[in-house]
Amino acid sequence: GIMIEGIEGYNSSGSVIKLALELRSWAGSPDIDLSTTIIEISDSETKYVLEYNSSYFTLSNDTNGDLFSDGYYPAGTGTGDALNNFGVIVLQDEDDSCTSDNPVINFGDHVILSVGDAFSGISPRTEVFGLVIVEEGSPGVIGFRTPESYSEDVLELK
């Protein structure tokens, strides 16, 4: 299965508009094909089911240290790809098993699943929960409450 090591959010004008889910596979897990992975995410009012879109695949060398660039996240504000898709940002992949056409991770790989602005912004004091469901193995659990106010551009949510 997988574990979600952290969740960061990008704040724009008092609203979280992008989520970065840091993901690793558990030791002993079989290879995980992210193209068959589903993200279920909800804010108690709306639930989204997101699937992988290879248009939003990025290698860490291409980020120049900016993980929240627009091209790495599904586009749209409550519309378009943001409602249906997530992307992958590869941070570490020693065996180069994770490519845009074949996004497979194994033990030791570290990726970010990039979630766009499906909710049209997440307000302060909002409960967000869900699952990252892989084809084989245990799912990763998403669960956090946004802070009372957003004072930074990048927020650590979990």
Backbone torsions as a table, in degrees:
resi	resn	phi	psi	omega
1	GLY	NA	-166.9	-177.2
2	ILE	-126.6	161.0	172.9
3	MET	-128.9	142.0	175.0
4	ILE	-96.4	112.4	-175.1
5	GLU	-81.3	-25.6	-179.1
6	GLY	-171.3	160.8	176.4
7	ILE	-135.3	125.4	176.1
8	GLU	-116.8	150.0	177.7
9	GLY	-124.9	151.3	177.8
10	TYR	-106.8	121.2	-177.7
11	ASN	-92.3	128.9	173.0
12	SER	-132.9	112.0	177.6
13	SER	56.9	42.3	175.5
14	GLY	80.9	20.8	-179.8
15	SER	-144.0	133.0	177.4
16	VAL	-79.2	118.6	-175.0
17	ILE	-111.0	-9.2	177.9
18	LYS	-142.7	143.9	175.4
19	LEU	-122.5	137.5	175.5
20	ALA	-117.1	113.5	-179.9
21	LEU	-99.2	110.5	179.8
22	GLU	-79.0	126.3	-169.7
23	LEU	-130.7	140.8	172.1
24	ARG	-140.2	158.3	174.3
25	SER	-93.1	151.3	176.8
26	TRP	-70.1	151.8	174.6
27	ALA	-59.9	135.5	179.4
28	GLY	85.0	-4.1	178.5
29	SER	-72.8	149.1	173.2
30	PRO	-69.3	168.0	175.4
31	ASP	-55.7	142.7	-177.7
32	ILE	-114.5	120.8	179.4
33	ASP	-90.7	107.7	-177.7
34	LEU	-69.6	-16.8	178.3
35	SER	-70.9	-17.4	177.0
36	THR	-105.0	3.2	-179.0
37	THR	-81.3	145.0	179.2
38	ILE	-122.4	138.2	171.1
39	ILE	-108.3	121.7	171.0
40	GLU	-105.0	124.1	-177.2
41	ILE	-141.6	140.3	-175.7
42	SER	-143.5	152.5	172.6
43	ASP	-115.6	24.2	-178.6
44	SER	79.4	-19.2	176.9
45	GLU	-103.7	-36.7	-176.1
46	THR	-134.2	141.5	176.8
47	LYS	-120.4	136.3	177.5
48	TYR	-120.2	145.1	173.6
49	VAL	-119.3	114.0	-173.0
50	LEU	-110.6	144.8	176.1
51	GLU	-126.5	163.5	-176.0
52	TYR	-66.8	138.4	174.6
53	ASN	-127.7	115.5	-175.7
54	SER	-63.9	-14.2	176.9
55	SER	-65.9	-19.1	-177.5
56	TYR	-113.4	40.8	177.0
57	PHE	-100.0	132.0	-177.5
58	THR	-141.2	139.2	172.2
59	LEU	-91.0	147.8	-175.8
60	SER	-58.6	-31.4	178.6
61	ASN	-61.7	-26.7	-177.7
62	ASP	-85.4	-9.2	-175.2
63	THR	-82.6	-21.7	-176.0
64	ASN	52.6	34.4	177.6
65	GLY	79.6	2.3	-179.5
66	ASP	-111.7	93.4	-177.7
67	LEU	-75.2	-11.0	-176.2
68	PHE	-108.0	25.5	176.4
69	SER	-66.1	145.4	-175.7
70	ASP	-56.9	-37.7	-175.8
71	GLY	-67.2	-12.9	-177.6
72	TYR	-93.3	-7.0	-174.7
73	TYR	-121.8	141.8	177.3
74	PRO	-54.0	135.4	-173.4
75	ALA	-80.5	157.7	176.5
76	GLY	111.6	149.5	175.5
77	THR	-114.3	96.5	-176.0
78	GLY	70.2	14.5	-179.0
79	THR	-145.4	178.1	170.8
80	GLY	58.8	-145.7	-176.8
81	ASP	-60.2	-29.9	-177.9
82	ALA	-60.4	-27.3	-179.7
83	LEU	-79.0	-20.0	-170.6
84	ASN	-126.0	-14.7	-167.6
85	ASN	-129.8	159.8	167.2
86	PHE	-133.6	161.3	178.4
87	GLY	-114.4	178.3	178.9
88	VAL	-130.7	130.0	171.4
89	ILE	-114.7	117.7	-177.4
90	VAL	-87.1	118.6	177.5
91	LEU	-93.6	-40.8	-179.3
92	GLN	-146.1	128.9	179.5
93	ASP	-157.2	85.7	-175.1
94	GLU	-59.0	-38.7	-175.4
95	ASP	-96.7	8.7	178.8
96	ASP	53.6	36.4	-179.8
97	SER	-81.6	-14.1	-175.9
98	CYS	-104.1	107.0	178.3
99	THR	-124.0	167.8	-178.1
100	SER	-62.6	-37.4	-179.6
101	ASP	-82.9	-21.0	-177.1
102	ASN	-141.9	73.3	-174.9
103	PRO	-79.4	78.9	-178.0
104	VAL	-107.8	129.3	176.2
105	ILE	-114.8	153.0	177.1
106	ASN	-138.8	-177.3	-175.6
107	PHE	-55.9	132.0	-179.4
108	GLY	99.1	-20.0	178.0
109	ASP	-76.1	150.0	-179.0
110	HIS	-138.2	118.4	-178.4
111	VAL	-131.4	164.4	172.3
112	ILE	-117.3	131.0	170.7
113	LEU	-92.0	121.7	-175.3
114	SER	-97.3	120.8	-178.9
115	VAL	-111.6	123.2	-178.7
116	GLY	-79.5	-164.1	-172.6
117	ASP	-86.7	59.2	-180.0
118	ALA	-63.5	-37.5	-174.8
119	PHE	-82.8	2.5	-172.4
120	SER	57.6	40.3	179.1
121	GLY	94.8	138.0	177.2
122	ILE	-107.6	120.4	-176.6
123	SER	-76.5	163.3	172.5
124	PRO	-58.1	153.5	177.6
125	ARG	61.0	36.1	-179.9
126	THR	-108.5	131.7	174.4
127	GLU	-83.6	128.5	176.9
128	VAL	-125.9	135.3	-177.9
129	PHE	-148.9	162.3	178.3
130	GLY	165.5	-165.0	-177.3
131	LEU	-139.5	147.7	166.6
132	VAL	-105.9	107.4	-171.6
133	ILE	-100.3	119.2	178.3
134	VAL	-98.8	160.7	-176.5
135	GLU	-62.6	-38.8	-178.8
136	GLU	-137.1	129.1	179.6
137	GLY	109.6	179.7	-175.9
138	SER	-79.0	145.2	179.8
139	PRO	-77.6	160.7	172.1
140	GLY	-90.5	142.3	-176.6
141	VAL	-101.0	128.9	175.1
142	ILE	-102.1	128.1	177.2
143	GLY	-164.9	118.8	177.0
144	PHE	-161.7	162.9	173.4
145	ARG	-121.8	128.8	-179.9
146	THR	-68.9	151.2	-178.6
147	PRO	-64.7	169.6	-179.9
148	GLU	-66.4	-30.3	176.6
149	SER	-149.3	156.6	-179.0
150	TYR	-108.0	108.6	-177.6
151	SER	-103.1	-13.4	-179.1
152	GLU	-120.7	161.6	176.0
153	ASP	-71.9	-39.9	-179.8
154	VAL	-111.8	124.9	-176.3
155	LEU	-112.9	133.8	172.8
156	GLU	-86.5	114.4	-174.5
157	LEU	-100.2	-22.9	176.6
158	LYS	-148.6	NA	NA
